[in-house]
């Protein structure tokens, strides 16, 4: 990672928050220019469609910048515009997943919920160009009809000096525009940058070709991972709460979100954090919530359906609301347990049958290593019903070879079930379903009830 002397402050809100930045008029002009470019086809060259993204470029008259204005357009299904803006396109952690050029991004000053001074570093191209950095102002716009925008442009400020070994680029315009189309969102991205310094033609071509495809990569990231948690925007009400920062770690093992605020002068104000149960936290079907700092300054209520409601009870206090995937606990048996040894032996023998595989949770519960080709088998094999979709009379999906056993199947009803008992019950249920000694040769349907009966569960 490229190192700089610029660091992100813990509390970036400026004195007098909320207020306009010194560049508010300038960024408003950039917004109008972007909307004008999107409203016309004059001067644009159609580059066709790639990866589901409509591409175009335009060279402006009397423009010495060799990098053209580029534009990408795509449709993102089943997502609201602001959820896509705030949960996919804007968080730096998510951006690194869909933008291969981004190395680092940070917020240095926050003037309001919607306007921030930022610093960013883009990756260099080995043997072609050094890394570039940017100093810019960003503003979000949210319209009454649901349309929303992220607009960025470069600024000159002593607060962000040029860094050694870094070429300062100038962002002429960067605009994301999200328009509602029924339950979907039409997404546009328009962009032009002056890279500065010596610019190889190969780099110019790369920027022109790769940049607008970000719309498709962001779309695909949403389809795969969903959106990060975000603070909902209320166009009718702006609370006195000072929103300091939001961050999200997209690592699959963490998926941790942090929202830092300073409570305002008005006691009893509320704001909401939306989280994604359809994709981001689907496996756990919920989140664990903690409050760090002055935790007694707020009351937090989770409706269990994707919304946290935070109410202030004390003024002028700073705290962080943190979300993590809900934790499900399995109680492991002691290695000395005789029954545990019998379970491990039985499953070890059954795994000698070709095409038989264990889910990682199950393998861990009985102390058995995963086979080398588990990932390939997992992709090919049907699995038990999702743990939290399963009920007392829900049959599992039909088993076939290669077999994938999902140990967490009954956890929805009894989250702290002893894993050895669970493993033994599934093993006996499977074994009783077959007349031959090779218990996995003939697939059958399993129900939660059959497993619960062997565990003497209600």
C-alpha positions as CSV (number, residue, x, y, z in Angstrom):
1,X,0.0,0.0,0.0
2,X,1.2,3.5,-0.8
3,X,2.0,5.4,2.4
4,X,1.2,9.1,2.8
5,X,1.4,11.7,5.7
6,X,-2.3,12.2,5.4
7,X,-4.5,10.4,8.0
8,X,-8.2,10.2,8.5
9,X,-9.4,11.9,11.7
10,X,-11.6,10.0,14.1
11,X,-14.1,12.9,14.3
12,X,-14.1,14.7,10.9
13,X,-17.2,16.9,11.5
14,X,-16.2,20.6,11.2
15,X,-17.1,23.4,13.5
16,X,-20.5,24.8,12.7
17,X,-21.7,21.5,11.3
18,X,-24.0,21.3,9.4
19,X,-22.9,24.0,6.9
20,X,-21.9,24.4,3.3
21,X,-18.3,23.8,2.3
22,X,-16.2,26.5,0.6
23,X,-16.7,24.6,-2.7
24,X,-20.5,24.2,-2.5
25,X,-21.2,26.5,-5.5
26,X,-18.5,24.8,-7.5
27,X,-19.8,21.3,-7.0
28,X,-23.4,22.4,-7.7
29,X,-22.1,23.6,-11.1
30,X,-20.4,20.3,-11.7
31,X,-23.8,18.6,-10.9
32,X,-25.6,20.7,-13.5
33,X,-22.9,20.0,-16.1
34,X,-23.2,16.2,-15.5
35,X,-27.0,16.2,-15.8
36,X,-26.7,18.2,-19.0
37,X,-24.3,15.7,-20.5
38,X,-26.6,12.8,-19.6
39,X,-29.5,14.6,-21.2
40,X,-27.9,14.8,-24.7
41,X,-26.3,12.5,-27.2
42,X,-24.5,15.4,-29.0
43,X,-20.8,14.7,-29.4
44,X,-21.0,11.2,-27.7
45,X,-19.5,8.2,-29.5
46,X,-21.4,5.0,-28.8
47,X,-19.0,2.2,-27.8
48,X,-21.6,-0.5,-27.7
49,X,-22.4,-2.7,-24.7
50,X,-20.0,-4.8,-22.6
51,X,-20.8,-6.9,-19.5
52,X,-24.3,-5.5,-19.5
53,X,-23.0,-1.8,-19.5
54,X,-23.8,0.6,-22.2
55,X,-20.6,2.6,-23.0
56,X,-19.9,5.9,-24.6
57,X,-17.1,8.6,-24.7
58,X,-16.9,12.2,-25.7
59,X,-14.0,14.6,-26.5
60,X,-14.9,18.2,-25.6
61,X,-13.8,21.0,-28.0
62,X,-10.7,22.9,-27.0
63,X,-10.0,20.4,-24.3
64,X,-6.3,19.7,-23.9
65,X,-7.0,16.6,-21.7
66,X,-6.2,13.5,-23.7
67,X,-8.6,11.5,-21.5
68,X,-12.2,11.8,-22.8
69,X,-15.4,12.0,-20.8
70,X,-16.6,8.5,-20.4
71,X,-20.1,7.2,-19.5
72,X,-21.5,3.9,-18.4
73,X,-25.2,2.9,-17.9
74,X,-26.7,-0.2,-16.5
75,X,-29.8,-1.5,-14.7
76,X,-29.6,-2.9,-11.2
77,X,-32.6,-5.0,-10.3
78,X,-34.5,-5.1,-7.0
79,X,-32.7,-2.3,-5.2
80,X,-33.7,1.2,-4.2
81,X,-31.5,4.0,-5.5
82,X,-30.3,5.2,-2.1
83,X,-29.5,1.7,-0.9
84,X,-27.3,1.2,-3.9
85,X,-25.6,4.6,-3.4
86,X,-25.0,4.3,0.3
87,X,-24.5,0.6,0.7
88,X,-22.5,-0.3,-2.5
89,X,-21.0,2.7,-4.4
90,X,-20.0,5.0,-1.5
91,X,-18.4,3.0,1.3
92,X,-14.6,2.8,0.7
93,X,-14.5,-0.8,1.8
94,X,-17.1,-1.8,-0.8
95,X,-15.5,0.4,-3.4
96,X,-12.3,-1.5,-3.2
97,X,-14.2,-4.6,-4.3
98,X,-15.7,-3.1,-7.5
99,X,-13.1,-0.5,-8.4
100,X,-9.7,-2.1,-9.3
101,X,-8.1,1.4,-9.5
102,X,-8.8,2.4,-5.8
103,X,-6.1,1.8,-3.3
104,X,-7.3,4.1,-0.5
105,X,-9.9,6.7,0.3
106,X,-10.6,8.8,3.4
107,X,-12.8,11.5,4.6
108,X,-10.9,14.5,6.1
109,X,-13.6,17.0,6.8
110,X,-17.4,16.6,7.1
111,X,-19.6,19.7,6.5
112,X,-22.9,17.9,6.6
113,X,-24.6,14.5,6.1
114,X,-24.1,15.1,2.4
115,X,-20.9,17.0,1.8
116,X,-17.3,16.0,2.7
117,X,-13.7,16.8,1.8
118,X,-11.9,13.6,0.8
119,X,-8.5,12.3,-0.2
120,X,-8.0,9.3,-2.4
121,X,-5.2,7.3,-3.9
122,X,-5.5,5.3,-7.1
123,X,-3.2,2.5,-8.0
124,X,-0.4,2.9,-10.5
125,X,0.3,0.6,-13.4
126,X,3.6,-1.2,-13.2
127,X,6.1,0.0,-15.7
128,X,3.6,2.4,-17.1
129,X,2.5,5.0,-14.6
130,X,3.0,5.9,-10.9
131,X,0.1,6.1,-8.4
132,X,-2.1,9.2,-8.5
133,X,-3.8,10.9,-5.6
134,X,-6.8,13.2,-5.5
135,X,-8.0,16.0,-3.2
136,X,-11.7,16.6,-3.8
137,X,-15.1,17.6,-2.5
138,X,-18.0,15.2,-2.6
139,X,-21.7,15.9,-2.3
140,X,-24.7,13.6,-2.3
141,X,-28.0,14.8,-3.7
142,X,-31.3,13.1,-2.8
143,X,-34.5,14.2,-4.7
144,X,-38.1,13.8,-3.6
145,X,-38.8,11.3,-6.5
146,X,-36.1,8.9,-5.2
147,X,-33.4,10.0,-7.6
148,X,-30.0,10.5,-6.0
149,X,-26.5,11.4,-7.0
150,X,-22.9,11.3,-5.8
151,X,-20.9,14.2,-7.4
152,X,-17.2,14.7,-7.0
153,X,-14.6,17.2,-8.3
154,X,-11.1,18.2,-7.4
155,X,-10.3,21.2,-5.1
156,X,-7.1,23.0,-4.1
157,X,-6.6,23.3,-0.3
158,X,-3.7,23.6,2.0
159,X,-5.3,20.9,4.2
160,X,-4.3,18.3,1.6
161,X,-0.8,19.1,0.4
162,X,0.8,17.2,-2.5
163,X,2.7,14.1,-1.4
164,X,6.2,13.0,-2.3
165,X,6.4,10.1,-4.8
166,X,2.8,10.8,-5.8
167,X,1.4,12.5,-8.9
168,X,-1.6,14.7,-8.1
169,X,-4.4,14.2,-10.6
170,X,-7.3,16.5,-11.2
171,X,-10.8,15.1,-11.2
172,X,-12.7,17.3,-13.6
173,X,-16.0,15.5,-12.9
174,X,-17.3,12.3,-11.4
175,X,-21.0,11.6,-11.1
176,X,-23.1,8.7,-10.2
177,X,-26.8,9.2,-10.9
178,X,-29.4,6.6,-9.6
179,X,-32.9,6.8,-10.9
180,X,-35.8,4.6,-9.8
181,X,-37.5,2.4,-12.4
182,X,-40.2,0.5,-10.5
183,X,-38.4,-1.8,-8.1
184,X,-35.1,-1.4,-9.9
185,X,-32.5,1.4,-10.2
186,X,-31.1,2.8,-13.5
187,X,-27.5,3.6,-12.8
188,X,-25.3,6.1,-14.7
189,X,-21.7,6.9,-14.2
190,X,-19.9,9.8,-16.0
191,X,-16.3,10.6,-15.4
192,X,-13.3,12.6,-16.6
193,X,-9.9,13.0,-15.0
194,X,-6.7,14.8,-15.9
195,X,-4.0,12.4,-14.8
196,X,-1.1,14.9,-14.7
197,X,2.5,14.3,-15.6
198,X,3.6,12.2,-18.6
199,X,0.6,10.1,-19.8
200,X,1.4,7.0,-21.9
201,X,-1.3,6.4,-24.5
202,X,-1.8,2.9,-23.1
203,X,-2.9,4.4,-19.8
204,X,-5.3,6.8,-21.5
205,X,-6.9,3.8,-23.3
206,X,-7.1,1.8,-20.1
207,X,-8.9,4.7,-18.2
208,X,-11.3,5.2,-21.0
209,X,-12.1,1.5,-21.3
210,X,-12.1,0.4,-17.7
211,X,-13.7,3.3,-15.8
212,X,-17.3,3.1,-17.0
213,X,-17.4,-0.6,-16.5
214,X,-17.4,0.1,-12.7
215,X,-21.2,0.4,-13.0
216,X,-21.3,-3.3,-14.0
217,X,-18.9,-4.4,-11.3
218,X,-20.8,-2.5,-8.6
219,X,-24.0,-4.1,-9.9
220,X,-22.5,-7.6,-9.8
221,X,-21.1,-7.0,-6.3
222,X,-24.6,-6.1,-5.1
223,X,-26.0,-9.3,-6.7
224,X,-23.3,-11.4,-5.0
225,X,-22.9,-9.7,-1.6
226,X,-25.9,-7.3,-1.2
227,X,-25.3,-3.9,0.4
228,X,-23.5,-2.7,3.4
229,X,-25.4,-1.2,6.3
230,X,-26.1,2.5,5.9
231,X,-27.9,5.4,7.6
232,X,-31.3,6.0,6.0
233,X,-31.8,9.4,4.5
234,X,-34.9,11.4,5.4
235,X,-35.5,14.1,2.9
236,X,-38.1,15.7,5.1
237,X,-36.1,16.0,8.3
238,X,-32.5,16.8,9.1
239,X,-31.7,16.0,12.8
240,X,-29.3,17.9,15.0
241,X,-27.3,14.7,15.4
242,X,-23.7,15.1,14.0
243,X,-22.9,12.2,11.7
244,X,-19.2,11.8,12.1
245,X,-18.3,8.8,10.0
246,X,-19.4,5.4,8.7
247,X,-17.1,2.5,7.8
248,X,-17.6,-1.1,6.7
249,X,-15.2,-4.0,6.6
250,X,-16.4,-6.3,3.8
251,X,-14.2,-9.3,4.8
252,X,-16.6,-12.2,4.8
253,X,-15.5,-13.3,8.2
254,X,-16.1,-9.8,9.7
255,X,-18.7,-7.8,7.7
256,X,-18.5,-5.2,10.5
257,X,-20.2,-1.8,10.2
258,X,-19.5,1.2,12.4
259,X,-21.4,4.4,12.5
260,X,-20.0,7.2,14.8
261,X,-22.2,10.1,15.8
262,X,-22.3,12.9,18.3
263,X,-25.8,13.4,19.7
264,X,-27.4,16.7,19.0
265,X,-29.1,19.3,21.1
266,X,-32.5,17.9,20.5
267,X,-33.2,15.0,22.9
268,X,-35.4,12.2,21.5
269,X,-34.3,12.5,17.9
270,X,-34.1,9.2,16.0
271,X,-32.3,7.9,12.9
272,X,-32.3,4.5,11.3
273,X,-29.6,2.1,10.0
274,X,-30.7,-0.3,7.3
275,X,-29.0,-3.7,7.0
276,X,-29.4,-6.4,4.4
277,X,-31.0,-9.7,5.3
278,X,-31.5,-10.8,1.7
279,X,-27.8,-11.1,0.9
280,X,-25.2,-9.6,3.2
281,X,-26.5,-11.2,6.5
282,X,-28.7,-13.9,4.9
283,X,-26.8,-16.8,6.4
284,X,-27.1,-15.5,10.0
285,X,-30.5,-14.0,9.4
286,X,-29.6,-11.1,11.7
287,X,-26.9,-9.0,13.3
288,X,-25.4,-8.5,16.7
289,X,-25.4,-4.8,17.8
290,X,-23.1,-3.1,20.3
291,X,-22.6,0.5,21.2
292,X,-19.1,1.8,22.0
293,X,-18.3,5.0,23.8
294,X,-21.1,6.8,25.6
295,X,-23.5,3.9,25.2
296,X,-26.0,5.4,27.6
297,X,-26.6,8.4,25.3
298,X,-28.8,6.4,23.0
299,X,-31.4,3.6,22.9
300,X,-31.1,1.0,20.2
301,X,-34.0,-1.1,18.9
302,X,-33.6,-3.8,16.3
303,X,-36.8,-4.9,14.5
304,X,-35.1,-8.1,13.3
305,X,-36.2,-7.3,9.8
306,X,-33.4,-5.1,8.6
307,X,-33.8,-1.9,10.5
308,X,-32.0,-0.5,13.6
309,X,-33.7,2.5,15.2
310,X,-31.5,4.7,17.3
311,X,-33.0,7.3,19.7
312,X,-30.9,9.9,21.5
313,X,-31.5,10.4,25.3
314,X,-28.5,12.6,26.1
315,X,-27.1,15.6,24.2
316,X,-23.5,16.2,23.1
317,X,-22.2,12.6,23.5
318,X,-20.1,10.7,21.0
319,X,-20.6,7.0,20.4
320,X,-20.3,4.3,17.8
321,X,-23.1,1.9,16.8
322,X,-21.5,-1.4,15.5
323,X,-23.1,-4.2,13.6
324,X,-21.7,-7.7,13.1
325,X,-23.1,-10.9,11.8
326,X,-25.3,-12.7,14.4
327,X,-23.3,-15.4,16.2
328,X,-24.7,-19.0,16.4
329,X,-23.1,-21.2,19.0
330,X,-22.5,-24.9,18.9
331,X,-21.5,-26.7,22.1
332,X,-18.6,-29.0,21.3
333,X,-18.2,-32.3,23.2
334,X,-15.1,-33.0,25.1
335,X,-12.6,-35.1,23.2
336,X,-12.7,-37.7,26.0
337,X,-16.4,-38.3,25.5
338,X,-16.8,-41.9,24.4
339,X,-19.8,-41.1,22.2
340,X,-17.8,-38.4,20.5
341,X,-15.1,-40.9,19.6
342,X,-17.7,-43.3,18.2
343,X,-19.2,-40.5,16.1
344,X,-15.8,-39.5,14.7
345,X,-15.0,-43.1,13.9
346,X,-18.4,-43.7,12.2
347,X,-18.1,-40.6,10.0
348,X,-14.5,-41.3,9.2
349,X,-15.6,-44.7,7.9
350,X,-18.5,-43.2,5.9
351,X,-16.2,-40.6,4.3
352,X,-14.3,-43.5,2.6
353,X,-17.3,-43.8,0.3
354,X,-16.4,-42.0,-3.0
355,X,-18.2,-38.7,-3.5
356,X,-19.0,-38.1,0.1
357,X,-18.2,-34.7,1.7
358,X,-18.7,-32.8,4.9
359,X,-19.7,-29.2,5.4
360,X,-17.0,-27.2,7.3
361,X,-19.2,-26.6,10.3
362,X,-19.9,-30.3,10.6
363,X,-16.3,-31.4,10.0
364,X,-15.2,-29.0,12.7
365,X,-17.8,-30.3,15.2
366,X,-16.5,-33.9,14.8
367,X,-12.8,-33.0,14.4
368,X,-12.5,-34.3,10.8
369,X,-10.4,-32.5,8.2
370,X,-12.0,-31.3,5.0
371,X,-11.1,-33.1,1.8
372,X,-8.9,-31.1,-0.6
373,X,-11.7,-30.9,-3.3
374,X,-14.4,-29.6,-0.9
375,X,-14.9,-26.3,-2.7
376,X,-15.6,-28.0,-6.0
377,X,-17.9,-30.5,-4.4
378,X,-19.8,-27.8,-2.6
379,X,-20.5,-26.0,-5.8
380,X,-21.8,-29.2,-7.4
381,X,-23.8,-30.7,-4.6
382,X,-27.3,-30.0,-3.3
383,X,-27.5,-29.2,0.4
384,X,-29.9,-29.3,3.3
385,X,-32.4,-26.5,3.6
386,X,-31.0,-23.3,5.0
387,X,-30.9,-23.4,8.8
388,X,-33.3,-20.6,9.4
389,X,-35.7,-21.6,6.6
390,X,-36.1,-25.1,8.1
391,X,-39.0,-25.8,10.3
392,X,-40.4,-28.9,12.1
393,X,-42.0,-30.2,8.9
394,X,-39.6,-28.8,6.3
395,X,-38.0,-31.6,4.3
396,X,-34.4,-31.2,3.3
397,X,-33.5,-31.0,-0.4
398,X,-32.9,-34.4,-1.9
399,X,-29.5,-35.8,-1.2
400,X,-27.4,-37.1,-4.1
401,X,-23.7,-37.8,-4.8
402,X,-21.5,-36.0,-4.0
403,X,-23.2,-35.6,-0.6
404,X,-22.9,-32.4,1.3
405,X,-24.0,-32.6,5.0
406,X,-24.9,-29.2,6.5
407,X,-24.6,-29.6,10.3
408,X,-26.4,-26.3,11.1
409,X,-29.7,-27.6,9.6
410,X,-31.8,-27.6,12.9
411,X,-30.2,-24.5,14.5
412,X,-33.2,-22.3,13.9
413,X,-35.2,-24.1,16.5
414,X,-32.5,-25.0,19.0
415,X,-29.4,-22.7,18.4
416,X,-27.3,-24.3,21.3
417,X,-27.9,-27.9,20.4
418,X,-25.0,-30.2,21.3
419,X,-23.1,-30.7,18.0
420,X,-22.2,-34.3,18.8
421,X,-25.8,-35.2,19.4
422,X,-26.7,-33.5,16.1
423,X,-24.0,-35.4,14.2
424,X,-24.9,-38.7,15.7
425,X,-28.6,-38.2,15.0
426,X,-28.1,-37.3,11.4
427,X,-25.7,-40.2,11.0
428,X,-28.3,-42.7,12.5
429,X,-31.1,-41.2,10.4
430,X,-29.1,-41.6,7.2
431,X,-28.0,-45.1,8.1
432,X,-31.5,-46.2,8.9
433,X,-32.7,-45.1,5.5
434,X,-30.6,-47.7,3.6
435,X,-30.6,-51.5,3.5
436,X,-27.1,-51.8,2.3
437,X,-24.0,-51.3,4.3
438,X,-22.9,-48.3,2.2
439,X,-25.2,-45.8,3.8
440,X,-24.8,-43.1,1.2
441,X,-25.6,-45.0,-2.0
442,X,-29.3,-44.3,-2.1
443,X,-30.5,-40.7,-1.6
444,X,-33.7,-40.0,0.4
445,X,-35.5,-37.1,1.9
446,X,-34.8,-36.2,5.5
447,X,-37.1,-34.0,7.6
448,X,-36.3,-32.0,10.7
449,X,-38.8,-34.1,12.5
450,X,-36.9,-37.3,11.9
451,X,-33.7,-35.8,13.3
452,X,-35.5,-34.1,16.2
453,X,-37.2,-37.4,17.2
454,X,-33.8,-39.0,17.6
455,X,-32.6,-36.1,19.7
456,X,-35.8,-36.4,21.9
457,X,-36.6,-32.8,21.0
458,X,-40.1,-31.4,21.1
